[in-house]
Amino acid sequence: MRQLRADRLALFVAAATVAFMAVPTSAAAQSSTTRGLSLALYLQGASLEVEGGDPGSGGGAGLRVGYGFNRIVTGFIRFDGSKTDIEDATVEGQWTLGHAEIGARFHFANSLRRWVPWLEAAAGARAVSVSDAVVDGEQETADVTFSGGAFSLGGGLDVYLSQNWALDVGLAWTSGEFNEIEVGALSVSGLDIDARSFRFNVGVAWWP
């Protein structure tokens, strides 16, 4: 009888020890990740200010594809577009603003947290296409396109709904110049038109 009680006591102690050891493991379960392939889709609010003009704003959407080399550094490519309303512009019409960028995002990551702040820098191309364009009161038969290089700085926050899904919120400030204008087959280059754009993005990111 004593041996049976001793065996039961030993079994109870062993089970309690295993349960106690499992508590830290569960508490330390990973809540977020920034490593490997990531895909993000987002809605966007954007504004554009061209040299000598008033800023215009509008909405659109974008796509980002990234790869986390470690928990801090993620390289990415990003494409987005938005409709903008520009009033009293030299070229009147329906303005569409687009960015194509390659950059790096730097996470202040901790895999035990569900929120991860970040900063980013990117460079690429920016273009504006104006459809139904009117220049000096005359209707153009082709779209007018402004294009040039751009550099962006941004910051934001990822709030993880699970280890592999996050709500992605960010801001980006972009500066640069429009160096070329195209109207149909006609193009003029060597220009120097300063422009600034601002983007506010809200979307979802996935690490498959």
C-alpha positions as a Markdown table, in Angstrom:
| # | Residue | x | y | z |
|---|---|---|---|---|
| 1 | Met | 0.0 | 0.0 | 0.0 |
| 2 | Arg | 2.8 | 2.4 | 0.9 |
| 3 | Gln | 4.6 | 1.5 | -2.4 |
| 4 | Leu | 1.4 | 2.3 | -4.3 |
| 5 | Arg | 1.0 | 5.7 | -2.5 |
| 6 | Ala | 4.7 | 6.5 | -3.2 |
| 7 | Asp | 4.2 | 5.6 | -6.9 |
| 8 | Arg | 1.1 | 7.9 | -7.1 |
| 9 | Leu | 3.0 | 10.7 | -5.4 |
| 10 | Ala | 5.9 | 10.4 | -7.8 |
| 11 | Leu | 3.5 | 10.4 | -10.7 |
| 12 | Phe | 1.8 | 13.5 | -9.4 |
| 13 | Val | 5.1 | 15.3 | -8.9 |
| 14 | Ala | 6.2 | 14.4 | -12.4 |
| 15 | Ala | 3.0 | 15.6 | -13.9 |
| 16 | Ala | 3.1 | 18.9 | -12.0 |
| 17 | Thr | 6.7 | 19.4 | -13.1 |
| 18 | Val | 5.8 | 18.9 | -16.7 |
| 19 | Ala | 2.9 | 21.3 | -16.4 |
| 20 | Phe | 5.0 | 23.9 | -14.7 |
| 21 | Met | 7.7 | 23.7 | -17.4 |
| 22 | Ala | 5.1 | 24.1 | -20.1 |
| 23 | Val | 3.8 | 27.4 | -18.8 |
| 24 | Pro | 6.9 | 29.5 | -19.8 |
| 25 | Thr | 6.9 | 27.7 | -23.2 |
| 26 | Ser | 3.3 | 28.7 | -23.8 |
| 27 | Ala | 3.9 | 32.3 | -22.6 |
| 28 | Ala | 6.9 | 32.6 | -24.9 |
| 29 | Ala | 4.9 | 31.5 | -27.9 |
| 30 | Gln | 5.8 | 33.6 | -31.0 |
| 31 | Ser | 3.2 | 36.3 | -31.6 |
| 32 | Ser | 4.7 | 37.9 | -34.8 |
| 33 | Thr | 7.2 | 37.3 | -37.5 |
| 34 | Thr | 9.1 | 39.6 | -40.0 |
| 35 | Arg | 11.2 | 36.9 | -41.7 |
| 36 | Gly | 10.8 | 35.5 | -45.1 |
| 37 | Leu | 8.4 | 36.3 | -47.9 |
| 38 | Ser | 5.6 | 38.8 | -47.2 |
| 39 | Leu | 2.7 | 40.1 | -49.3 |
| 40 | Ala | 0.6 | 43.2 | -48.5 |
| 41 | Leu | -2.5 | 44.8 | -50.0 |
| 42 | Tyr | -3.6 | 48.2 | -48.9 |
| 43 | Leu | -6.0 | 51.1 | -49.5 |
| 44 | Gln | -4.4 | 54.5 | -49.8 |
| 45 | Gly | -5.1 | 58.2 | -49.3 |
| 46 | Ala | -2.7 | 60.3 | -51.3 |
| 47 | Ser | -1.9 | 63.9 | -51.9 |
| 48 | Leu | 0.3 | 65.6 | -54.6 |
| 49 | Glu | 1.8 | 69.1 | -54.7 |
| 50 | Val | 3.4 | 70.2 | -57.9 |
| 51 | Glu | 5.8 | 73.2 | -58.0 |
| 52 | Gly | 3.8 | 76.4 | -58.0 |
| 53 | Gly | 0.5 | 74.7 | -57.5 |
| 54 | Asp | -2.0 | 73.8 | -54.8 |
| 55 | Pro | -2.0 | 70.3 | -53.3 |
| 56 | Gly | -4.6 | 67.8 | -54.5 |
| 57 | Ser | -5.8 | 64.6 | -52.8 |
| 58 | Gly | -7.6 | 61.4 | -53.6 |
| 59 | Gly | -7.7 | 57.7 | -52.9 |
| 60 | Gly | -6.3 | 54.5 | -54.4 |
| 61 | Ala | -4.7 | 51.1 | -53.6 |
| 62 | Gly | -1.3 | 49.4 | -53.7 |
| 63 | Leu | 0.6 | 46.2 | -53.5 |
| 64 | Arg | 3.9 | 45.4 | -51.7 |
| 65 | Val | 6.1 | 42.3 | -52.0 |
| 66 | Gly | 8.9 | 41.9 | -49.5 |
| 67 | Tyr | 11.4 | 39.4 | -48.1 |
| 68 | Gly | 12.7 | 39.6 | -44.5 |
| 69 | Phe | 16.4 | 38.7 | -44.4 |
| 70 | Asn | 16.3 | 38.7 | -40.6 |
| 71 | Arg | 13.9 | 40.0 | -38.0 |
| 72 | Ile | 15.0 | 43.6 | -38.6 |
| 73 | Val | 15.6 | 44.2 | -42.3 |
| 74 | Thr | 13.1 | 43.5 | -45.1 |
| 75 | Gly | 13.7 | 44.4 | -48.7 |
| 76 | Phe | 10.6 | 45.2 | -50.8 |
| 77 | Ile | 9.1 | 46.4 | -54.1 |
| 78 | Arg | 5.9 | 48.4 | -54.0 |
| 79 | Phe | 3.4 | 49.6 | -56.6 |
| 80 | Asp | 0.5 | 51.9 | -56.0 |
| 81 | Gly | -1.9 | 54.3 | -57.8 |
| 82 | Ser | -4.5 | 56.8 | -56.8 |
| 83 | Lys | -6.9 | 59.3 | -58.3 |
| 84 | Thr | -6.1 | 62.9 | -57.3 |
| 85 | Asp | -8.1 | 66.1 | -57.7 |
| 86 | Ile | -5.9 | 69.0 | -58.7 |
| 87 | Glu | -7.6 | 72.3 | -58.9 |
| 88 | Asp | -6.4 | 75.3 | -60.9 |
| 89 | Ala | -3.6 | 73.3 | -62.5 |
| 90 | Thr | -1.9 | 74.3 | -65.8 |
| 91 | Val | -3.1 | 70.9 | -67.2 |
| 92 | Glu | -6.7 | 70.2 | -66.2 |
| 93 | Gly | -8.3 | 66.8 | -66.3 |
| 94 | Gln | -8.5 | 63.5 | -64.4 |
| 95 | Trp | -5.2 | 63.0 | -62.6 |
| 96 | Thr | -3.8 | 59.6 | -61.7 |
| 97 | Leu | -0.7 | 59.4 | -59.5 |
| 98 | Gly | 1.5 | 56.3 | -59.4 |
| 99 | His | 4.6 | 55.1 | -57.7 |
| 100 | Ala | 7.0 | 52.1 | -58.4 |
| 101 | Glu | 9.6 | 51.7 | -55.7 |
| 102 | Ile | 12.3 | 49.4 | -54.3 |
| 103 | Gly | 13.3 | 49.9 | -50.7 |
| 104 | Ala | 14.1 | 48.5 | -47.3 |
| 105 | Arg | 12.0 | 48.4 | -44.1 |
| 106 | Phe | 13.6 | 48.3 | -40.7 |
| 107 | His | 11.5 | 46.7 | -38.0 |
| 108 | Phe | 11.8 | 47.3 | -34.3 |
| 109 | Ala | 10.8 | 43.7 | -33.9 |
| 110 | Asn | 10.2 | 41.4 | -30.9 |
| 111 | Ser | 8.6 | 38.1 | -31.8 |
| 112 | Leu | 6.8 | 38.1 | -28.4 |
| 113 | Arg | 4.9 | 41.3 | -29.2 |
| 114 | Arg | 1.8 | 41.6 | -31.4 |
| 115 | Trp | 2.8 | 45.2 | -32.4 |
| 116 | Val | 5.9 | 46.0 | -34.4 |
| 117 | Pro | 6.8 | 49.6 | -35.4 |
| 118 | Trp | 9.0 | 50.2 | -38.4 |
| 119 | Leu | 10.8 | 52.8 | -40.6 |
| 120 | Glu | 11.5 | 52.6 | -44.3 |
| 121 | Ala | 13.4 | 54.2 | -47.2 |
| 122 | Ala | 12.7 | 53.7 | -50.9 |
| 123 | Ala | 13.7 | 55.0 | -54.3 |
| 124 | Gly | 12.0 | 54.6 | -57.7 |
| 125 | Ala | 9.8 | 56.2 | -60.2 |
| 126 | Arg | 6.8 | 58.4 | -59.9 |
| 127 | Ala | 4.4 | 59.4 | -62.7 |
| 128 | Val | 1.2 | 61.3 | -63.2 |
| 129 | Ser | -1.2 | 60.7 | -66.1 |
| 130 | Val | -3.9 | 63.2 | -67.0 |
| 131 | Ser | -6.7 | 62.0 | -69.0 |
| 132 | Asp | -9.3 | 64.2 | -70.8 |
| 133 | Ala | -6.5 | 66.8 | -70.5 |
| 134 | Val | -7.2 | 70.5 | -71.2 |
| 135 | Val | -4.2 | 72.8 | -71.7 |
| 136 | Asp | -4.7 | 76.5 | -72.1 |
| 137 | Gly | -8.3 | 75.9 | -72.8 |
| 138 | Glu | -7.7 | 73.4 | -75.6 |
| 139 | Gln | -8.7 | 69.7 | -75.3 |
| 140 | Glu | -5.8 | 67.3 | -75.9 |
| 141 | Thr | -6.5 | 64.2 | -78.0 |
| 142 | Ala | -4.0 | 62.1 | -75.9 |
| 143 | Asp | -3.2 | 61.7 | -72.2 |
| 144 | Val | -0.6 | 64.0 | -70.8 |
| 145 | Thr | 2.0 | 62.1 | -68.6 |
| 146 | Phe | 4.6 | 63.6 | -66.2 |
| 147 | Ser | 7.3 | 61.2 | -64.9 |
| 148 | Gly | 10.6 | 61.3 | -63.0 |
| 149 | Gly | 12.5 | 59.8 | -60.1 |
| 150 | Ala | 11.5 | 59.9 | -56.5 |
| 151 | Phe | 12.8 | 59.2 | -53.0 |
| 152 | Ser | 10.6 | 58.2 | -50.1 |
| 153 | Leu | 10.9 | 58.0 | -46.3 |
| 154 | Gly | 8.2 | 56.5 | -44.2 |
| 155 | Gly | 7.1 | 54.9 | -40.9 |
| 156 | Gly | 4.3 | 52.9 | -39.5 |
| 157 | Leu | 3.1 | 50.0 | -37.3 |
| 158 | Asp | 2.2 | 46.4 | -37.9 |
| 159 | Val | -0.5 | 45.0 | -35.5 |
| 160 | Tyr | -0.5 | 41.2 | -35.6 |
| 161 | Leu | -3.9 | 39.4 | -35.7 |
| 162 | Ser | -1.9 | 36.1 | -35.7 |
| 163 | Gln | 1.7 | 35.1 | -36.1 |
| 164 | Asn | 1.4 | 35.4 | -39.9 |
| 165 | Trp | -1.3 | 38.1 | -40.5 |
| 166 | Ala | -1.0 | 41.8 | -39.5 |
| 167 | Leu | -2.9 | 45.0 | -39.9 |
| 168 | Asp | -0.3 | 47.3 | -41.7 |
| 169 | Val | -0.6 | 51.1 | -41.2 |
| 170 | Gly | 1.9 | 53.5 | -42.6 |
| 171 | Leu | 2.8 | 56.9 | -43.9 |
| 172 | Ala | 5.2 | 57.8 | -46.7 |
| 173 | Trp | 6.6 | 61.2 | -47.7 |
| 174 | Thr | 8.0 | 61.4 | -51.3 |
| 175 | Ser | 10.1 | 64.1 | -52.9 |
| 176 | Gly | 11.6 | 64.3 | -56.4 |
| 177 | Glu | 11.2 | 65.9 | -59.8 |
| 178 | Phe | 9.2 | 65.4 | -63.0 |
| 179 | Asn | 11.8 | 65.4 | -65.7 |
| 180 | Glu | 9.8 | 64.4 | -68.7 |
| 181 | Ile | 6.4 | 65.2 | -70.2 |
| 182 | Glu | 4.7 | 63.0 | -72.9 |
| 183 | Val | 1.6 | 63.9 | -74.9 |
| 184 | Gly | 0.9 | 61.0 | -77.2 |
| 185 | Ala | 4.0 | 60.3 | -79.3 |
| 186 | Leu | 5.5 | 63.7 | -78.4 |
| 187 | Ser | 7.9 | 63.9 | -75.4 |
| 188 | Val | 9.9 | 66.7 | -73.8 |
| 189 | Ser | 12.7 | 65.8 | -71.4 |
| 190 | Gly | 15.3 | 67.6 | -69.3 |
| 191 | Leu | 12.7 | 69.4 | -67.2 |
| 192 | Asp | 13.0 | 70.2 | -63.6 |
| 193 | Ile | 9.6 | 70.3 | -62.0 |
| 194 | Asp | 9.6 | 69.8 | -58.2 |
| 195 | Ala | 6.8 | 67.7 | -56.8 |
| 196 | Arg | 6.0 | 66.2 | -53.4 |
| 197 | Ser | 3.5 | 63.4 | -52.6 |
| 198 | Phe | 2.2 | 62.1 | -49.3 |
| 199 | Arg | 0.6 | 58.7 | -48.8 |
| 200 | Phe | -1.4 | 57.1 | -45.9 |
| 201 | Asn | -1.8 | 53.4 | -46.2 |
| 202 | Val | -4.0 | 50.9 | -44.3 |
| 203 | Gly | -4.0 | 47.2 | -45.3 |
| 204 | Val | -3.2 | 43.7 | -44.4 |
| 205 | Ala | 0.2 | 41.9 | -44.6 |
| 206 | Trp | 0.7 | 38.1 | -44.8 |
| 207 | Trp | 3.8 | 36.0 | -44.3 |
| 208 | Pro | 3.0 | 32.7 | -46.0 |
